[in-house]
Amino acid sequence: MRTLHAACGTLEPQLEAHAAEMFEVLSDPTIYEFEGEPPASVEALAADFRRKASRRSPNGREQWLNWVLRLPDGALAGYVQASILPSGVTYIGYEFASAHWRQGIGSAAVQAMLDELALAYPVRTFVAVLKTVNHRSMGLLRKLGFTPATDEQARAYHVEADESVLLMPAPRQARPEP
């Protein structure tokens, strides 16, 4: 897993050392308008980051890739993440502090991650599951080329009644020579 460069800043592989700074970012209550809640403490967030440091799910089947977004001014603004299943289905997620919404930062960071995943990992389909009423996130995903899943496709992802599934095929890119 490598550091990625995007128009909005740098995506650094997430480490336990990021916990204190990310705690401040993730303590923004506006982020949790539709779901989730802020981390309980810096220590709890550090433990979560430590657990994810292996870059693998506990059963070893999924790759867990997490990056924090560092802006050009040096501040952290949020994170992007991907869970790559053995089938190549890749769930993506992201959180950005509300101070950075609607500035193109989120879409640039997510696009940089998608580009890296398509280039360096065995991905086939990108999947985003979100609350249907989360119009900001829906707009970000559509801007990047995600489209709504059919009802049949959505059932395959076991979503709740108030959730939507957006999909995008991973582009086929030439792998770099070793």
C-alpha positions, 0 to 999 in steps of 0.5 A, spaced: 500 500 500 502 506 497 502 513 498 497 517 493 497 524 490 491 527 488 489 534 486 486 535 493 492 533 497 496 526 499 492 520 501 497 517 506 496 509 508 492 510 515 496 508 521 495 508 529 499 514 529 494 518 525 489 517 531 489 523 535 489 527 529 483 523 526 479 524 532 479 531 531 476 530 524 471 525 526 469 528 532 465 533 527 457 531 529 455 533 522 458 527 519 453 523 522 447 526 520 445 519 517 448 514 520 454 512 525 457 516 531 463 519 533 469 515 536 468 514 543 476 516 544 482 517 541 484 510 545 478 507 541 480 510 535 487 508 535 485 501 537 481 501 531 486 503 526 491 498 530 486 492 528 486 495 521 494 495 520 494 488 518 490 490 511 486 484 512 479 482 515 480 477 521 479 471 517 484 473 512 479 473 506 478 481 505 483 486 503 482 492 508 485 498 505 485 505 508 488 512 507 487 518 511 487 525 506 492 530 508 491 537 505 496 541 502 496 545 509 498 539 513 491 538 516 487 531 515 481 532 512 478 525 513 479 518 510 477 513 504 477 506 504 476 500 500 474 492 502 476 488 497 473 481 497 476 475 493 471 475 488 473 482 486 467 486 489 470 492 492 466 496 497 468 503 498 467 508 503 469 515 506 468 520 511 470 528 510 469 533 516 464 538 514 468 544 513 471 540 507 464 538 503 462 541 496 469 543 495 471 537 490 476 535 496 472 528 497 471 527 489 478 528 488 480 523 494 475 518 492 477 518 485 485 517 487 483 511 491 479 508 485 484 509 480 489 506 485 485 500 486 484 499 479 491 499 477 494 495 483 489 491 486 484 485 483 478 489 483 472 488 478 466 492 481 466 498 486 460 498 490 457 504 495 452 502 500 449 509 503 443 511 506 438 513 500 437 520 503 444 522 503 444 526 497 451 529 498 454 522 498 449 520 492 452 526 488 459 525 489 458 518 487 454 519 481 459 525 479 465 519 479 460 515 475 457 510 479 450 508 477 444 506 482 443 498 482 437 495 480 433 492 485 435 485 483 443 487 484 441 491 490 438 485 494 445 481 492 448 486 497 443 485 503 441 492 504 436 495 509 430 498 506 433 505 507 439 504 503 441 505 496 447 501 492 451 504 487 455 500 482 461 502 478 465 497 474 472 497 475 476 500 469 481 495 466 488 498 466 494 495 464 498 493 470 505 496 471 511 492 469 514 489 476 
